[in-house]
């Protein structure tokens, strides 16, 4: 029984590791767009993005949200 706890503890310890397949981004190729809200400058949306993809959302009976009690913004 002592060995079962030890094996479970070791499995838990080694499973809590950071994923190694992280995505590296090259931020030097990004363009900075400074928008002054007081000036009211307008830019067309297609000048800001190069590609738009839409994802169709599922709406099955078992995954609908019934009631939202709290929304957190970060």
N, C-alpha and C positions, 0 to 999 in steps of 0.2 A: 504494500500500500504506500510505503514511503517512496518507492521508486516511481509510482504513478504520479504522485504530487511533483516529484522532481522533473519528470518528463513533461508534465503539463506546464510547469514553471519555465522550463527551457523553451518550449514551443512558444509560449507567450512572449518571452524575452526576445527571441529571434524573429518573431513576426512583426514586432514594433520597430520597423526600420523605414527610413525614408526611401521612396521609390527612386530607382536609378535611371529611369527613362524620362527625365525631365526635358522639357523643350527649351532650347537656347534661342533667344531672340537677338537679332542684330539691330540695335536701336539707332545705329548711325544712318540707316537708310530711311528712317521716318522723317516726315516733314512736319515741322511745328507750325501750327496755325494759331495766331494770336487774334482773338476777337474781343473788341472793346464794346461792352454792352451800351455804353453811353453814346457811342458813335452810330450804332444801329446799322452796321454793315451787314449786308445779306449776301450769302454765297449759295449758289445752286448745289443741291445735294449730290448730283452726279459729278461735280468737280472735286468732291471730297473723297469719294470711294471709287474703286475700280470695278468691283464685282459685288452683286447682291444675290444671296441665295435665301430662299424661303424654306422653312421646315414646317411640314404639315403636322399639327398637333393631334394626338389621339383624344377622342372623347367617348371612351367606353363607360358603361355604367359603374364599373368597379374602381375607376380612377378619377371621378369627378369630385371637386371640392364642394363640400356642403356649406360650410360657414367659415369665414375668415375672421378671427378674433383679434389678431395683432399683426401688423406689418412693420418690419424693421428696415430702416435705410442705413446704409453704411457709406 
